[in-house]
Amino acid sequence: MRGRKIVCLWLTLALCFPLMTGCAPRIGEETGEDLPTLPPAQVAWEAPDADRISVQEGLWTLYLPGKNGLNLVAQHVPSVSGLLRAEEMEAIVMELLNYPSNAQVDALGGGTELSLYGDSPVELSGGVVTVNLGSSALGLSYRALYTLSLALAATLCELDTVRCVNVLVAGRSVGLDTANSLAMGSLMAHPGENLPVLWEQMEAKRAPIGQNAAETPLTSYMTLYYPLENGEGITCENRTLTFEGQTPGQMTLTILENLSHGAMFLTGVPDMPELTSQLAYEPLTSELADGGRMLTLSFREEAERAWEEAGVDEACLMAAICYTLTTFIPGIAGVAVRIGDRPLTSVRSEKYGSVQVLGGLFHREDFSGFLMGRTTVYFAREGLLVPTEKSVDREKADSPREQLTALMDGPGAREMAEGMEATLPDLVGEEDILGIALEGDTLLLNLSESFRSEIQSWGRERETLLCYSMVNTLCENTGARQVCFFFEGEQVEYIAGVIWWAGVFYPNAGLGEESFG
């Protein structure tokens, strides 16, 4: 009887072994013995030969004002599958703007036909979405525009990657008062809160009738944009700022001062130069003939040299300043910059080329290509994996190929100064990604034979971190729960001898620094 139990136990283990993933090395790898091996695990998918996202049915949650006018009420519509995040957000916004009244909710804008504005009407960077509405939204009352903006924020913040929302109309921030001075700021989701109360709280920030806006303080949650290192573009973070008054000049000085202090949370951002001390005159606001306001910044002659010495790319700095001011300060259509006694009519970027403007007046759309997305990748430090943010094309920020390419690029100068090391060999690149497909909650990754050879050449010591840096990076950013590897269309069992590559891999939190903290 005992012998039969032992045989049954051995058979059970033999049947279970193919289901284990990423486990121990094969015994023969250590000894060189020609030992029999079990058949490789069988997976249900074929290796992808291109990039694709499987079509899945789902629902989007839209928030619209309820019939009682007190709350935003959720409505559900079928989602459009297979979209990248930027495309998905624009589709969601259009569904919301066009959603009709019914027994539960009122349409946004009442009888006003709402639309989007510009070539990139919905931008996502660093968890911040900026929605650019068409000029018809200017026909709404201040309260209706604010309710529309709250509905946009509540709807878009349903997505995991969205933290807050900015709302522009025809490329400009809109003041919520007749003086066009009360800034809306960045909005977070308030789906369960009382709409009349939220509006009363916003109204309370207005300058009282007969009182100068310069004498009315304002505290607001807003988006600050920063240049990236090496002229890579711009990115953003949010902060709550307090302004002494609500004039454009007062808000501009406070914003430039806070930009000068540098980013609080972002990585890959250089130390910022002091901007306010380089101003030759106070910021000046003037009206434009075609509507909107022009904000003029006059810097001292030596400012450009100071920016260069600080290691800040001038084009990216102008992009960051222009984006920050036009996103927040009501009515600002453009920012004119003067250096000494001359207008700054062009800035050049190695990455983006030359930006030339008439009279030194920069508009937000002049720098739309500079805005980068962010993705989390895992580098190595002292034998553990460290999550860090890298800048990527914002239109492709949720693309697995873009994320894996960012991991292949390795750590930048600042990350290396913090002790981080690359987890993938230098000789692998995007061309070694033969195909990526998301099937349900499984990401299928087909890599080249060259990639497999590089893993082998890196050896046993680095194989575990190499493998799980890819798994953790891809699962962190795509929503996948597991990754399945192929090499030239086939699954392999062993490469360097430590990782069993057949089957599927789950993220390994135990390799992260925080798991030992």
C-alpha positions as MATLAB code, in Angstrom:
seq = 'MRGRKIVCLWLTLALCFPLMTGCAPRIGEETGEDLPTLPPAQVAWEAPDADRISVQEGLWTLYLPGKNGLNLVAQHVPSVSGLLRAEEMEAIVMELLNYPSNAQVDALGGGTELSLYGDSPVELSGGVVTVNLGSSALGLSYRALYTLSLALAATLCELDTVRCVNVLVAGRSVGLDTANSLAMGSLMAHPGENLPVLWEQMEAKRAPIGQNAAETPLTSYMTLYYPLENGEGITCENRTLTFEGQTPGQMTLTILENLSHGAMFLTGVPDMPELTSQLAYEPLTSELADGGRMLTLSFREEAERAWEEAGVDEACLMAAICYTLTTFIPGIAGVAVRIGDRPLTSVRSEKYGSVQVLGGLFHREDFSGFLMGRTTVYFAREGLLVPTEKSVDREKADSPREQLTALMDGPGAREMAEGMEATLPDLVGEEDILGIALEGDTLLLNLSESFRSEIQSWGRERETLLCYSMVNTLCENTGARQVCFFFEGEQVEYIAGVIWWAGVFYPNAGLGEESFG';
ca = [
       0.000    0.000    0.000;
       2.791    2.406    0.918;
       4.489    1.759   -2.447;
       1.292    2.553   -4.318;
       0.988    5.881   -2.431;
       4.529    6.824   -3.397;
       3.850    6.050   -7.073;
       0.629    8.112   -6.977;
       2.429   11.016   -5.369;
       5.174   10.906   -8.052;
       2.570   10.864  -10.839;
       0.721   13.809   -9.268;
       3.911   15.887   -9.114;
       4.770   14.962  -12.692;
       1.371   16.153  -13.897;
       1.541   19.426  -11.922;
       5.059   20.410  -12.998;
       4.116   21.637  -16.505;
       1.690   24.091  -14.908;
       4.394   25.823  -12.882;
       5.876   28.974  -14.409;
       9.184   30.761  -14.033;
      10.452   28.286  -11.451;
      13.642   26.356  -10.729;
      16.432   25.490  -13.179;
      16.561   22.103  -14.874;
      18.874   19.720  -13.022;
      20.800   18.897  -16.150;
      21.791   22.554  -16.517;
      23.985   22.317  -13.430;
      25.555   18.893  -13.949;
      25.674   18.553  -17.698;
      23.928   15.171  -17.373;
      21.626   14.162  -20.202;
      18.578   13.683  -17.978;
      15.038   13.162  -19.283;
      12.801   16.239  -19.108;
       9.063   16.710  -18.895;
       7.202   18.092  -21.922;
       6.884   21.911  -21.997;
       3.732   23.586  -20.747;
       1.084   24.061  -23.391;
      -0.482   27.507  -23.649;
      -3.759   28.311  -25.371;
      -2.412   31.155  -27.527;
      -0.339   31.456  -30.645;
       2.600   33.840  -30.835;
       1.583   37.257  -32.207;
       3.273   38.364  -35.426;
       2.013   41.958  -35.037;
       0.667   44.290  -32.346;
      -3.017   43.968  -31.516;
      -5.547   44.372  -28.743;
      -8.315   41.810  -28.482;
     -11.849   43.151  -28.839;
     -13.774   42.932  -25.570;
     -17.258   44.035  -24.672;
     -17.592   46.453  -21.810;
     -19.252   49.605  -20.518;
     -18.222   53.203  -20.082;
     -19.628   55.148  -17.137;
     -20.791   58.658  -18.003;
     -21.831   61.234  -15.404;
     -24.553   63.775  -16.229;
     -26.628   66.154  -14.094;
     -29.645   64.410  -12.615;
     -33.175   65.656  -13.182;
     -33.324   67.048   -9.642;
     -30.238   69.206  -10.320;
     -28.585   68.033   -7.118;
     -26.121   65.373   -8.213;
     -24.310   63.838  -11.131;
     -25.966   60.559  -12.100;
     -24.151   57.622  -13.701;
     -25.242   56.379  -17.128;
     -23.673   53.380  -18.850;
     -22.986   52.976  -22.562;
     -21.233   50.181  -24.492;
     -17.511   50.804  -24.812;
     -15.620   50.830  -28.086;
     -12.970   48.114  -27.806;
      -9.429   47.967  -29.114;
      -8.633   51.667  -28.699;
      -5.463   53.187  -27.330;
      -6.085   55.299  -24.254;
      -5.908   58.668  -26.069;
      -8.475   57.487  -28.625;
     -10.621   55.983  -25.890;
     -10.759   59.222  -23.909;
     -11.801   61.266  -26.928;
     -14.504   58.709  -27.710;
     -15.757   58.848  -24.099;
     -15.873   62.654  -24.157;
     -17.877   62.652  -27.385;
     -20.317   60.120  -25.902;
     -20.755   62.397  -22.886;
     -21.225   65.604  -24.892;
     -23.798   63.964  -27.175;
     -25.693   61.997  -24.523;
     -29.414   62.929  -24.719;
     -31.776   63.796  -21.877;
     -33.859   60.963  -20.465;
     -36.007   60.271  -17.405;
     -32.940   60.325  -15.130;
     -30.538   62.961  -16.504;
     -30.367   66.194  -18.466;
     -28.143   66.587  -21.503;
     -25.064   68.709  -20.932;
     -25.408   72.210  -22.311;
     -29.181   72.092  -22.626;
     -29.940   73.083  -26.205;
     -26.343   74.076  -26.990;
     -24.577   71.749  -29.426;
     -21.217   70.897  -27.871;
     -18.071   69.896  -29.753;
     -14.298   69.556  -29.374;
     -11.655   71.996  -30.594;
      -8.281   71.603  -32.295;
      -6.142   68.749  -33.578;
      -5.555   67.268  -30.100;
      -8.747   68.092  -28.211;
      -8.146   65.573  -25.432;
      -4.602   65.396  -24.014;
      -3.303   62.994  -21.365;
       0.012   63.438  -19.580;
       1.030   62.320  -16.110;
      -2.517   61.493  -15.043;
      -3.805   64.924  -16.145;
      -6.376   65.207  -18.944;
      -7.013   68.504  -20.713;
     -10.258   68.725  -22.686;
     -10.503   71.506  -25.271;
     -14.148   72.324  -26.015;
     -15.407   74.119  -29.089;
     -16.381   77.801  -28.925;
     -20.094   76.979  -28.601;
     -19.452   76.257  -24.901;
     -18.922   80.012  -24.430;
     -22.695   80.376  -24.834;
     -23.306   78.497  -21.579;
     -23.839   80.239  -18.279;
     -20.938   80.104  -15.815;
     -22.828   77.599  -13.692;
     -23.668   75.380  -16.677;
     -20.041   75.455  -17.860;
     -18.863   74.504  -14.376;
     -21.376   71.643  -14.218;
     -20.207   70.461  -17.640;
     -16.605   70.543  -16.410;
     -17.502   68.572  -13.265;
     -19.232   65.970  -15.463;
     -16.113   65.679  -17.631;
     -13.919   65.244  -14.546;
     -16.172   62.630  -12.949;
     -16.416   60.664  -16.199;
     -12.722   60.695  -17.131;
     -11.520   60.010  -13.577;
     -13.312   56.654  -13.852;
     -10.266   55.602  -15.901;
      -7.404   54.265  -13.786;
      -4.788   56.518  -15.372;
      -6.650   59.825  -14.837;
      -6.153   61.914  -11.711;
      -7.693   65.262  -12.655;
      -9.078   67.252  -15.592;
      -8.501   70.724  -17.063;
     -11.179   72.263  -19.293;
     -10.421   74.836  -21.998;
     -12.745   76.464  -24.516;
     -11.295   77.250  -27.952;
      -7.777   76.852  -26.570;
      -8.217   79.107  -23.518;
      -9.078   78.810  -19.879;
     -12.409   80.499  -19.098;
     -13.021   82.628  -16.011;
     -16.175   81.833  -14.055;
     -17.130   85.479  -13.524;
     -17.945   88.542  -15.601;
     -14.444   89.943  -15.119;
     -13.001   86.717  -16.576;
     -10.599   86.449  -13.651;
     -11.855   83.514  -11.529;
      -9.810   80.482  -12.596;
     -11.480   77.069  -12.565;
      -8.230   75.177  -11.976;
      -7.808   71.410  -12.249;
     -10.869   69.374  -11.295;
     -11.088   66.007   -9.572;
     -14.112   63.712   -9.500;
     -17.104   64.729   -7.350;
     -19.800   62.316   -8.577;
     -21.615   61.986   -5.251;
     -21.413   65.592   -4.070;
     -24.133   68.220   -4.153;
     -23.881   70.334   -7.317;
     -25.423   73.520   -5.841;
     -22.981   73.350   -2.917;
     -19.997   72.902   -5.250;
     -21.135   75.915   -7.267;
     -21.586   78.033   -4.112;
     -18.054   77.129   -3.057;
     -16.723   78.254   -6.437;
     -18.785   81.469   -6.373;
     -17.405   82.304   -2.930;
     -13.934   82.658   -4.494;
     -15.042   85.534   -6.741;
     -14.021   89.091   -6.019;
     -17.005   90.745   -4.258;
     -18.908   93.373   -6.218;
     -17.027   96.655   -6.062;
     -13.794   95.045   -4.852;
     -10.667   94.872   -6.967;
      -9.685   91.356   -8.080;
      -6.116   92.222   -7.032;
      -7.285   92.317   -3.419;
      -9.081   88.954   -3.502;
      -6.852   85.957   -2.663;
      -7.378   82.659   -4.427;
      -6.362   79.124   -3.531;
      -6.606   76.678   -6.415;
      -5.509   73.204   -7.455;
      -3.671   73.562  -10.765;
      -1.337   71.920  -13.259;
       2.314   72.964  -13.543;
       4.284   71.933  -16.652;
       8.050   71.345  -16.530;
      10.730   70.860  -19.184;
      12.281   67.407  -19.357;
      16.002   66.701  -19.359;
      17.923   66.750  -22.635;
      15.191   68.612  -24.511;
      12.869   65.593  -24.459;
       9.702   67.710  -24.120;
       7.478   68.696  -21.207;
       5.464   66.898  -18.554;
       3.307   67.961  -15.639;
       2.306   67.574  -12.016;
      -0.405   69.150   -9.877;
      -0.134   71.396   -6.879;
      -2.350   73.626   -4.753;
      -1.193   77.253   -4.957;
      -2.356   80.364   -3.126;
      -2.372   83.686   -4.988;
      -2.434   87.118   -3.313;
      -4.900   88.325   -5.928;
      -6.663   87.255   -9.091;
      -5.077   89.500  -11.707;
      -3.114   87.767  -14.498;
       0.089   89.478  -13.345;
      -0.253   88.272   -9.756;
      -1.032   84.741  -10.826;
       1.848   84.739  -13.329;
       4.438   85.765  -10.715;
       3.277   83.093   -8.264;
       3.314   80.446  -10.991;
       6.823   81.390  -12.212;
       8.081   81.340   -8.634;
       6.730   77.829   -8.102;
       8.112   76.631  -11.440;
      11.507   77.944  -10.333;
      11.375   75.749   -7.223;
      11.301   72.689   -9.461;
       9.101   69.624   -9.590;
       8.107   67.926   -6.345;
       7.202   64.480   -7.656;
       8.483   64.132  -11.217;
      11.620   62.337  -12.353;
      13.642   63.233  -15.441;
      13.202   66.975  -14.843;
      16.288   69.243  -14.570;
      16.880   71.729  -11.778;
      14.999   74.858  -12.759;
      16.568   78.317  -13.114;
      15.210   81.239  -11.115;
      12.612   82.812  -13.393;
      11.119   85.694  -11.417;
      14.497   87.322  -10.695;
      15.261   87.269  -14.436;
      12.210   89.373  -15.262;
      13.071   92.932  -16.285;
       9.473   94.148  -15.822;
       6.249   92.994  -14.233;
       4.142   90.704  -16.470;
       1.909   92.778  -18.733;
      -1.548   91.829  -19.999;
      -3.108   93.345  -23.118;
      -6.147   92.638  -25.269;
      -5.757   90.999  -28.689;
      -7.660   92.241  -31.719;
      -9.128   88.808  -32.453;
     -10.204   88.212  -28.840;
      -8.439   86.910  -25.779;
      -5.518   88.332  -23.897;
      -1.792   88.429  -24.545;
       0.525   88.006  -21.571;
       3.979   89.573  -22.086;
       7.036   88.355  -20.159;
      10.122   90.563  -20.450;
      13.317   88.809  -19.354;
      16.734   90.360  -18.867;
      19.348   90.038  -21.613;
      21.351   87.469  -19.618;
      18.353   85.164  -19.074;
      19.111   82.880  -22.015;
      22.655   82.319  -20.793;
      21.333   81.500  -17.322;
      18.920   78.933  -18.790;
      21.722   77.341  -20.788;
      24.019   77.178  -17.753;
      21.223   75.513  -15.787;
      21.023   72.813  -18.470;
      17.452   73.691  -19.460;
      16.454   73.499  -23.112;
      15.040   76.913  -24.102;
      12.340   75.525  -26.392;
      11.092   73.135  -23.713;
      11.185   75.900  -21.101;
       9.049   78.172  -23.297;
       6.668   75.256  -23.903;
       6.351   74.611  -20.155;
       5.722   78.291  -19.352;
       3.211   78.725  -22.174;
       1.320   75.526  -21.314;
       1.132   76.361  -17.600;
      -0.064   79.945  -18.020;
      -2.598   79.331  -20.798;
      -4.045   76.259  -19.069;
      -4.774   78.103  -15.824;
      -5.067   81.883  -16.228;
      -8.458   82.823  -17.739;
      -8.531   84.363  -21.176;
      -4.815   84.046  -21.996;
      -4.616   83.182  -25.682;
      -0.832   83.435  -25.956;
       2.389   84.388  -24.199;
       4.736   86.957  -25.750;
       8.369   86.703  -24.626;
      11.011   89.406  -24.862;
      14.727   89.019  -24.149;
      16.214   92.422  -23.400;
      14.880   94.791  -26.063;
      14.024   92.140  -28.670;
      11.066   89.769  -29.061;
      11.844   86.058  -28.915;
      10.438   85.042  -32.307;
      11.797   81.502  -32.526;
      13.139   78.700  -30.374;
      14.898   75.614  -31.647;
      14.790   72.083  -30.330;
      16.965   69.231  -31.572;
      14.048   66.854  -31.130;
      11.136   69.017  -32.316;
      12.828   71.414  -34.718;
      12.234   75.159  -34.870;
       9.156   76.895  -33.468;
       8.749   80.295  -35.124;
       6.094   82.848  -34.186;
       5.213   86.374  -35.249;
       6.042   89.082  -32.743;
       7.229   86.580  -30.170;
       3.646   85.463  -29.351;
       3.574   81.767  -28.461;
       0.275   79.891  -28.416;
      -0.461   76.668  -26.588;
      -0.923   74.748  -29.833;
       2.595   75.743  -30.973;
       3.947   73.307  -28.384;
       1.358   70.511  -28.455;
       3.951   68.079  -29.809;
       6.221   68.750  -26.810;
       3.804   67.230  -24.287;
       4.957   63.756  -23.298;
       3.198   60.899  -21.556;
       4.596   58.963  -18.592;
       4.960   55.261  -18.020;
       6.399   53.194  -15.176;
       9.367   50.934  -15.890;
      11.415   48.716  -13.581;
      15.192   49.109  -13.416;
      17.609   47.306  -11.092;
      19.394   48.531   -7.981;
      21.436   46.299   -5.706;
      19.740   43.156   -6.938;
      16.173   44.438   -6.669;
      13.675   46.056   -9.027;
      12.942   49.785   -8.717;
       9.881   51.409  -10.341;
      10.589   54.746  -11.989;
       8.719   56.964  -14.429;
       9.945   57.511  -17.983;
       8.667   59.895  -20.619;
       7.054   58.378  -23.711;
       4.952   59.568  -26.641;
       1.676   60.613  -24.977;
      -0.376   59.252  -27.878;
       1.140   55.812  -27.258;
       1.647   55.913  -23.495;
      -0.503   52.816  -22.963;
       1.079   50.899  -25.842;
       2.983   47.824  -24.566;
       5.547   48.323  -27.335;
       6.208   51.903  -26.181;
       6.568   50.762  -22.564;
       8.958   47.945  -23.400;
      11.001   50.275  -25.622;
      11.285   52.731  -22.705;
      12.630   49.867  -20.588;
      15.110   48.991  -23.338;
      16.362   52.598  -23.376;
      17.642   52.100  -19.848;
      17.993   54.596  -17.002;
      18.847   58.241  -17.673;
      21.624   60.233  -16.049;
      19.580   61.024  -12.952;
      18.484   57.413  -12.440;
      22.084   56.186  -12.861;
      23.229   58.776  -10.314;
      20.714   57.174   -7.939;
      22.308   53.773   -8.480;
      19.859   52.319  -11.014;
      21.066   49.942  -13.700;
      19.599   48.647  -16.953;
      17.859   45.284  -16.783;
      17.958   44.546  -20.512;
      21.057   44.127  -22.721;
      22.260   47.151  -24.682;
      22.026   45.301  -28.000;
      18.271   44.662  -27.902;
      15.918   47.239  -29.410;
      12.402   47.784  -30.680;
      13.154   45.735  -33.794;
      13.477   42.681  -31.521;
       9.798   42.971  -30.560;
       8.172   40.835  -33.248;
       4.650   41.185  -31.924;
       2.619   42.062  -28.830;
      -1.014   41.099  -28.275;
      -3.344   41.576  -25.333;
      -5.740   38.643  -25.082;
      -8.080   39.215  -22.139;
      -5.805   39.636  -19.114;
      -2.798   37.944  -20.771;
      -0.116   39.854  -22.655;
       1.558   37.783  -25.384;
       5.102   38.891  -26.210;
       6.953   37.506  -29.233;
      10.682   38.350  -29.193;
      13.468   37.706  -31.685;
      16.160   35.031  -31.661;
      18.676   37.849  -31.145;
      16.867   38.791  -27.937;
      17.056   35.185  -26.739;
      20.794   35.091  -27.533;
      21.381   38.295  -25.578;
      19.587   36.851  -22.555;
      21.858   33.832  -22.778;
      24.974   35.984  -23.054;
      24.003   38.030  -19.986;
      24.094   34.848  -17.935;
      22.370   33.319  -14.966;
      23.052   36.173  -12.525;
      20.942   38.703  -14.416;
      18.240   36.488  -15.878;
      15.672   36.767  -13.082;
      15.733   40.576  -12.923;
      15.758   40.736  -16.734;
      12.614   38.629  -16.976;
      10.616   40.251  -14.198;
      11.543   43.796  -15.163;
       9.600   43.127  -18.373;
       6.734   41.342  -16.609;
       6.342   43.996  -13.888;
       6.611   46.871  -16.384;
       4.022   45.460  -18.780;
       1.523   44.410  -16.099;
       1.880   47.762  -14.304;
       0.873   49.776  -17.361;
      -1.459   47.628  -19.453;
      -3.844   46.115  -16.943;
      -2.660   42.618  -17.893;
      -2.395   40.086  -15.063;
       0.200   37.854  -16.706;
       2.737   37.718  -19.540;
       3.446   34.843  -21.911;
       6.806   34.843  -23.770;
       7.587   33.503  -27.229;
      10.869   33.601  -29.142;
      10.552   33.530  -32.932;
       7.025   32.230  -32.476;
       7.867   29.390  -30.111;
       7.924   28.976  -26.356;
      11.263   27.881  -24.896;
      11.982   26.249  -21.562;
      15.425   27.560  -20.584;
      17.768   30.257  -21.860;
      20.429   31.098  -19.275;
      19.412   28.304  -16.922;
      17.602   30.041  -14.044;
      14.179   30.979  -15.415;
      11.799   28.421  -16.922;
      10.363   30.590  -19.726;
       7.464   28.369  -20.823;
       3.955   29.043  -19.553;
       2.949   32.417  -18.114;
       4.464   34.878  -15.626;
       2.745   36.958  -12.956;
       4.287   40.189  -11.580;
       6.840   39.542   -8.843;
       6.342   42.083   -6.051;
       8.891   40.215   -3.929;
      11.725   41.505   -6.140;
      10.823   45.139   -5.497;
      12.746   47.409   -3.156;
       9.585   48.341   -1.292;
       8.987   44.706   -0.363;
      12.174   44.851    1.733;
      11.419   48.245    3.282;
];
